[in-house]
Amino acid sequence: MSASVFESMKTALVEPETAFEWKVIHHLWHMLVESATPISLDALTQALHSSRERVKAVLEPEAEYDQFGNLLGWGLTLRPTVHQVVLEGHSLYAWCAPDTLYDPVVVNRSAQIVSQCLVTGARIEMTLTPDRLLRLSPEAAVVSIARDWSMFQRLKEAGCIRQEGCNSQFFFASREVAAPWAFEHPDFIVLPVEEAFEGLRDIALQQMAQVAHA
């Protein structure tokens, strides 16, 4: 069942037409991890050897900025959320639970993840490298992921990826805890965290290979 989800995700996220978009976003993540400070749009533009207008068009309308107009993030952010991602000793945050599994692969860093169960509020922790999940507590934890990713580009263009996509992808302490939520949200599948990590890692690696040639 999960294979169809990751195939849908691959079709949406790994395509030549969006390679430059992901190049911009991935580069922003690397800069955020390395500096743990807001990134100026000009600095990002210069690092990408692109135009300010082209880079800004990729990030809008959902990029997060501070009061000085510097970038706080897009997907991975300096602005706190329930999903903490500790990279290089710095705390960053993800918009949704699956991003905590995907982002460390993209930035090629080991990470400590701290989040919580949507239903019980229980603390969920894990340690992962870009290659594998090393530790998960509780071991029965699961994560919700959208079944159909054909809507991704439409949501991005409408500026509501976070509202209509990210905000329904969570961690749960166990499959049993997640069951009532999953029943009420049939557009999402609930997967063991390790299975989700493996699928998302494969997507990230394919995407990175494409971005390298953008």
Protein Blocks (a to p, Z undefined) as FASTA:
>chain_A
ZZmmmmmmmmmmmcfklmmmmmmmmmmmmmmmmnopacdfklmmmmnopafklmmmmmpc
kbccdfkopafbehiacbdcfbdcdeehiacddfbfklmmmmmmmnopacddddddfklo
pacdddddfkbcfbdcdfkbccdddfblklmmmmmmnopmmmmmmmmcccdfbfklmmmm
mmmmmmbccddfklmmmmmmmmmmmmmmmmmmZZ
